């Protein structure tokens, strides 16, 4: 599709998109096929374009792109489709993130597990949030950094090459030779382009990182990005007082929870869990040098919680998951006591991940009301984190950087 046609299609979307595309966080499941997430939506979207376009009602009945906006949504799918069209690649080879670092971490993670080398090439100064030391020591990722001048030839490399580039606009990119992944970072987030069939196996893994450890670029930011593609960088953006807004959010958290502890805010629950886990790993490496780390997780808690915990352990030989059995004949307090005794014999550092909203399979354990794993543990063992090495909250993260 030619550039003028792509821009005309975007203009049509901007003029006719349903309001829910910007506001809903959970989309209709009756028109959603998870096995064809994004692809079914885009196939029907292209069919509408070929028919000369449509009004808001037709767009509203398109198949659901993703069920939750953190995974993706209509506007992120159309942004990725438009960038793919302008660069002559398939739409699934373009992946947007709200984070500016997570697409890089996604490639680093896969290459760590595949024992493959990674080179990160950049033309500008690295952004402040790129902490090379933490990526090596805490995340365990191996890579080499290479700075090149604008237009300089990038030599061949035996491994994956990521080109990290700060961009003002969204659209067509200059793709140098010997680059496998292009990550364009923006104030609104980042967009990754995956080059060629040889790297297609990365797409599923990159999408899974977006699903588990991060979120897609938000609907509001995707809307601005699409407007910028049509009108240029002069698109007016909503002005937010971040300091005031954050203070209001934290005040609300304190009021609702009636808690005196500090609060941390993240883009999603799983993003927060990832920050907590990596912060605890970082702290343990400094405070308990050389000791192994054990994350204790009820296997019946939310699937994303379990999956992500195991994904962290898979990347770090120091870290392992211990199942906290609470179903059936297993009693939480007894199970936890047994596990903590075993971890103490190993001289390892235990951390507990609790999902307070998740009841056990089959209903409540103690009468009609299921108490949270965290609350029961606190009542029995009397801990809230501290010198024992057992932590149930994000207390350690108040001064910890998180690469996201």
N, C-alpha and C positions, 0 to 999 in steps of 0.2 A: 504494500500500500504506500502511495506517495505521501510526502510530508503534508501537503495541503489537505489531502483526504483525511489523514490522521487528525490534524488540528480541527478540521470541520466536524469530525465525529466527536471530538472532545467538547466542542462548543455545543453540540446537540445534547450531549449528556448533561452538561452544566445547566442547560436551559430546561431540561425535562426530568431530571432525576427526582425520585420520590424523597420526601423529607426524612423518611426513616433511614435512608442510606447514611445520613449524617448523625442520627440520634440513637438508633437502636444498638444495644450491646449484644443481644441474642436474637438470631434470625429464625425464620420459619423452618421447621423440620419436615413439614408435610411436602415440601418441594425441594428437599435436600437429599442428595445421594453422596454420602461421604467418600465413597470410592472414586468419585469424579469431582471432588472438591475443586473449585476454580475452573476446571476445564469445561464442565457442563454449562456453567454460567457464561463463560466466554463464547462457547459455541452458539448459544442462543442469542447472546448479545450481538455477535457478528451477523447472525441471521436477520436481526432487526435492522442493522445498518444496511445490509444488502437490499432490504425492502424499502429503503428510503427513510428509515427512522420511525420514531413513534413518540407518543406522549407519555406522561408519567404513569398512567395505568398499565401500559405495556411493560415498562421497565419494572414496575412493582411486582409483576407476575413472573419475572425471570427466575430460574432456579436459584436457590440459595447458594452463594459462593462458598461460605464457611458458616458453621453454626455459631461460633463466637468471634467477636471482632478482634480479640487478641491473636487469633490464628490467621486472620485475613477477613476481607469484607468486599462488597461491590466496588468501592472506590479504590482500594489497594489493587484489586484485580484489574481494573481498567487502567490505572496508572502503569502497572507492570506491562499490560498489553500494549499501551501506547508507546512506551519506551522500547519494547521488543520490536514493534512495527518499524520504528525509526532506525533501529540498528540491525534489522534483518535477521533477528533470532527468534526462536520459539518463545511463547509467552512464559512457559514454565522455567526458562533460563534467566528470568528476571525476578528478583525477590526483594521486596522492600522491608525495612526494619525501622522501628521507632528509635532503636539504639544505633549509634555510630560505630560501635565496636563488635557487636555480636556476629555480624557476617564474617568478620576476620576470625573470631573465636571458633565459628562453626567449621571452617576449613582446617584450622589448627587442630581441633579435636579429632576430626576424621583422620588427618595425617598422623597424629600421635598414635592412634589405634592401628593404622595401617603401616606404621613405621616408615613413613615417607617424608622426605625433606620438604621444607617450606621456605620460600624466600618472599619477604615483604618489601616491595619497591615503593618509594615515595619521592615526590618531586618538591614538596614543601616541607617546612618544619613539621615534625610530628605533633599532633594535637596534645594538649595537656592531659587528656584522659587516657592516652596510650602510655601505660606504665610497663616498660620492657622488663624490669626486674621482677615485678609481681607475676607477669605472664610466665616467666621462666620458673620462679621459685614456688609460687603458690599453685598455679594452674598446671605446671609441669610441661608447658608447651615448648618445643624446640623450633627455632627459626633463625634466619639471619636477616638483618636489616640492610638495605642498600638504597642510598639516595642517588638519584640521577637528575641531571638537568633536563629542563623541558625540551622535548624533541630528541634527546639523546637515545641512541640505540640501546635497547635492553638485551644483554647477551643471553644465549640459551642457558638452561639450567636443568639439572637432573632432579626433578621434583616439581612441586606446584609453585607458581609465581602469582602473588596477589599484588595488584597495583592499587595503592591507596591514594585517592585524589580528592581534594576539596573542591566542590562544585558550587557554582552560583545558581545554575539552572538545571532543569530536568529535560532530557531529550537525547539527541544524538551525541555519541561520544567518539573521541579519537582512540581507536583500539590499537596500541602498538603490538608488534610481533613479540612472541615469546611470553605473552601474558595469558594466564589461565582464568583468573578471576579479576574483574574490575569492581572496586568498591568506591562509589561516589558518595562522599559525605556532605551533608547539608545541615543547616540549622534545624531542619524539620526531621532529620533522621539520616538514613542511608539507603542506597539502592545497590544491590549486587547483580552483576551480569556474569553468567557462567559461559565460558567460551568453548564451543565445539562439542561434538559427540563424545570425545575422549573423557570429558569431565562431567558427562551427564549423570554418572553414578553419585556425584556429590549432591545433586539437587534434593533428593529425598532426605539426606542427612542435614542439609542446611535448613530445609523446611522444618525438620524435627527440632532443631535448636530453636527456631522461631516459635515453635509450638510449646516447648518445655521451659526454655530459659529466658525468653524475651517475648516481644509482641510485634505484630505488623505495624507499619506506620499508621497512625490513627486516622479515622475518617476525616477529621477536621484538617489535619496536615496534608492528607492526600488531596483534599479539595483545593487547598492552596497550591500544591504542586501542579495539579492539572490546570489551574488558572494561570500559573506562571508559564506553562508550556504554550498557552494561547496568547497571553498578554505580555510576557516578559517579566523581569524581576521587579517591576514597579507595582505589582499587585499589593494592595493594602492588606496588612495582616492585623488580626485582633491583637491589641496590646494588653498584656497581663502584667500585673505587679506580682512577680514571683514571691517576693519576701512576704507581702501582705497575704497572698493566697495561701502560701504554705503555713503561715501562722494561724489562719482561719481553720485550715484542715486539722492541724494538730490540736487546736483548741476544741474542735468538735470531737476528735478522738478521745481527748481527755475527759470531756463531759459525758460521752456515751459510755465509756468503759469505767469511768470513775477510778482511773489508775494514775498514780503519781509518777510512773516511769516514763522515760523518753519514748517518743514514737518515731518510727521510720516510715517513709512513704515510698512505694514503688509502683511501677506501671501495672502490675498484676500480682496475684498471690504467689504464683510460681516464680516470678522475677524476684520477689521478696525472699522466698525460700532459698533461691540460688545465692542471693547476696548473703543471707545468713550462713549458709553452709560454707561458702568460700571464705567468709570472714572468720568463722570458727576454725577452719583449717589453717588459715593464716595465723591466728592467735596461738593455736596449739603448736605450730612450728616454732614460734618464738618463745613461748612460755614453757613448753614441755618438749624441748629439742630432742629429736630422735625417737620419740614415742609414737606408737601406732595410734590410729584414731578409729573409733567405732561409733557409727551412727545407728541408733536403735530405733527401728521403725515398725509400727504395727502393720502387718501385711494387708489388713482389711481397710486401711485408710485410703483416701482418694488416689485413684490410679496415677494421676500426674505427679503426686507427691512421691509415691513409691518409685516410679520410673525415673524421675529426676535424681532422687537420692542414689539410685544404682548407677546412673550415668556419671555422677560425680566420682563414685568409688571406682568405676571402670578406668578412670583416667589417672588414678593416684594409687601407687602400690602401698602407701601408708594407710589408706582409708578402706574400710570394709563395712558392709551392712550386716546388722544382726536383727533378725526378725523377732519382734515382741508379740508373742502369741496371746490373744485376748478372746478368741472365739471358743464356743463349745465348752468343754470342761476346763479350759485354760483360764486361770484367774489372773487378772492384770498384775496385782501387787506381787503375787508369788512369782509370776513370770519375770517381772522386772527385777526382783530380788535375786533370782537365779542368774540372770544375765549380768547384773552388776558385779556379782561375786566372781563370775567367770572372767569378765573384763578386768577386774582388779588383779586376778591371778596372772593375766597376760601383761600387767602393768601398762595397759593401754588407756587412752583418754575417751570416756563415754559421753556422747551427746544424744539427747532424745528428741526425735521429731514427733510431735503430737498433732493430730487433726481434730480439734475440739468439736467441730460440727458433724463429724462422721460417726454414726452409731455402728455397733458391730453388726455383721450379717445375722439376720434372724431376729433383730429387735434389741431391746434393752437388756443389759446384763443384770441390773439390780432393780427389779420391779419395773414400773412403767417408764422410768426416766433413766436414760443412759448418761452417765457422767463422763466427762472427757478424760482421756488418758492423762492429760496434763494435770487436771485437778486431783485425780486419785493419787497420782505419784507425789504431788506436793503434800497432800494430806498425810500420806504414809511415811515418806522419807524426809519431809520438811525442807526440801531444797528449792531454791530459785536461781541457781547459778552461783558461781563464786569459786572458793578454794577447792571444793570437792572435784572440780573438773566436769561436773554434770550440769548442763545448761538447758533450759527450756524456753528461753526467750532471746531476743536480738540484742541483749545488753552489751555484748562485746563489740558490736558493730558501729557504735556511735562515732568512733574515730577511724574506722576502717574504710579504705577506698574500695570501690567495686567497679570493675571494668565493664560498663554497660552503656 
